[in-house]
Amino acid sequence: MDDLATRLAPHADDDYCYLTTRGRASGRPHEIEIWFALHGTTLFLLAGARELSDWVRNLMADPAVMVRVGDAKYAATARVVDAGTAEDDRARALVFDKYAPTNGDLAGWRVAALPVALDLHGDRT
């Protein structure tokens, strides 16, 4: 495990991360609190409103994002996960398996949501 993955690992069970995208029209930073699942140095998110979510539209326009996990901020590159791939299956399974036991019936969300990956690069303060 590399140094970044080692620093992230203790946060795998955190309920939320905080994603900051840049507004595609305004250029201003927008932060959201969102569920995530960790896989190495990648965070997977599921967008229930798919491409209609402002945060997804923002990261599609500018994939350079910031994410706060615990008390640390990381630079990341965001991307929509390709449908029908092993990574698509992994993203859906990881996020669903983490949150379904304590949040009711999320089966429909697992199938319909848009998986997004945040590939973290390292600390940024």
C-alpha positions as CSV (number, residue, x, y, z in Angstrom):
1,M,0.0,0.0,0.0
2,D,1.4,3.4,-0.9
3,D,1.6,6.3,1.5
4,L,-1.6,8.0,0.2
5,A,-3.6,4.7,0.4
6,T,-2.2,4.2,4.0
7,R,-3.4,7.7,5.0
8,L,-6.8,7.1,3.5
9,A,-7.4,3.6,4.9
10,P,-8.5,4.7,8.4
11,H,-11.3,6.7,6.8
12,A,-12.9,3.8,4.9
13,D,-15.8,3.6,7.4
14,D,-16.4,7.4,7.6
15,D,-20.0,8.2,6.7
16,Y,-19.2,11.1,4.4
17,C,-16.6,12.8,2.3
18,Y,-16.8,16.5,1.2
19,L,-16.4,17.1,-2.5
20,T,-15.6,20.5,-3.9
21,T,-16.3,21.1,-7.6
22,R,-15.9,24.4,-9.5
23,G,-19.2,25.8,-10.8
24,R,-19.4,25.3,-14.5
25,A,-21.0,28.7,-15.1
26,S,-20.0,30.7,-12.0
27,G,-16.5,29.4,-11.5
28,R,-17.1,29.4,-7.8
29,P,-16.3,26.4,-5.5
30,H,-19.2,24.3,-4.5
31,E,-18.9,21.8,-1.6
32,I,-21.2,18.9,-1.0
33,E,-21.4,16.2,1.7
34,I,-21.7,12.8,0.1
35,W,-21.6,9.1,0.7
36,F,-18.5,7.4,-0.6
37,A,-16.6,4.1,-0.7
38,L,-12.8,3.8,-0.7
39,H,-10.8,1.5,-3.0
40,G,-7.1,2.2,-2.7
41,T,-6.7,5.8,-3.6
42,T,-10.0,6.1,-5.4
43,L,-13.3,7.2,-3.9
44,F,-16.4,6.0,-5.5
45,L,-19.7,8.0,-5.3
46,L,-23.1,7.3,-6.7
47,A,-25.2,10.2,-8.2
48,G,-28.9,9.4,-7.7
49,A,-29.9,12.1,-10.2
50,R,-27.2,11.0,-12.6
51,E,-26.1,13.8,-15.0
52,L,-28.8,16.1,-13.7
53,S,-26.9,16.5,-10.4
54,D,-25.1,19.9,-10.4
55,W,-22.0,18.4,-8.9
56,V,-21.8,15.8,-11.7
57,R,-22.3,18.5,-14.3
58,N,-19.6,20.6,-12.7
59,L,-17.0,17.8,-12.6
60,M,-17.8,16.8,-16.2
61,A,-16.9,20.4,-17.2
62,D,-13.8,20.5,-14.9
63,P,-12.6,17.2,-13.5
64,A,-10.0,18.9,-11.2
65,V,-11.7,18.6,-7.8
66,M,-10.9,18.7,-4.1
67,V,-12.1,16.2,-1.6
68,R,-11.9,16.3,2.2
69,V,-11.7,12.9,3.9
70,G,-11.4,13.2,7.7
71,D,-9.4,16.4,8.4
72,A,-7.3,16.2,5.2
73,K,-7.9,17.7,1.8
74,Y,-6.8,16.0,-1.4
75,A,-6.6,17.1,-5.0
76,A,-8.4,14.6,-7.3
77,T,-9.4,14.0,-10.8
78,A,-13.1,13.1,-11.1
79,R,-14.6,11.0,-13.8
80,V,-17.8,9.2,-14.6
81,V,-17.2,5.4,-14.5
82,D,-17.8,3.6,-17.8
83,A,-21.0,1.7,-17.8
84,G,-20.9,-2.1,-17.9
85,T,-17.3,-2.4,-16.8
86,A,-15.8,-4.2,-13.9
87,E,-15.1,-0.8,-12.3
88,D,-18.8,0.0,-12.7
89,D,-19.8,-3.2,-10.8
90,R,-17.1,-2.5,-8.2
91,A,-18.3,1.1,-7.6
92,R,-21.9,0.1,-7.2
93,A,-21.2,-2.9,-4.9
94,L,-18.8,-1.0,-2.6
95,V,-21.1,2.0,-2.1
96,F,-24.2,-0.1,-1.7
97,D,-22.6,-2.6,0.6
98,K,-21.3,0.2,2.9
99,Y,-24.6,2.0,3.2
100,A,-27.5,-0.5,2.7
101,P,-27.3,-2.2,6.1
102,T,-28.2,1.0,7.9
103,N,-30.2,3.0,5.3
104,G,-33.1,0.8,4.2
105,D,-33.8,-0.3,0.7
106,L,-31.2,1.1,-1.6
107,A,-31.4,-1.6,-4.3
108,G,-33.0,0.7,-6.9
109,W,-30.5,3.4,-6.2
110,R,-27.7,0.9,-6.7
111,V,-28.9,0.0,-10.1
112,A,-30.0,3.5,-11.4
113,A,-27.4,5.8,-9.9
114,L,-24.4,7.1,-11.9
115,P,-21.1,5.9,-10.5
116,V,-18.4,8.6,-10.3
117,A,-14.7,7.9,-9.4
118,L,-12.4,10.4,-7.7
119,D,-8.8,9.5,-8.3
120,L,-6.9,11.2,-5.4
121,H,-3.4,12.7,-6.1
122,G,-2.3,13.7,-2.6
123,D,-2.6,16.3,0.1
124,R,-3.4,19.9,-0.6
125,T,-3.8,22.5,2.1
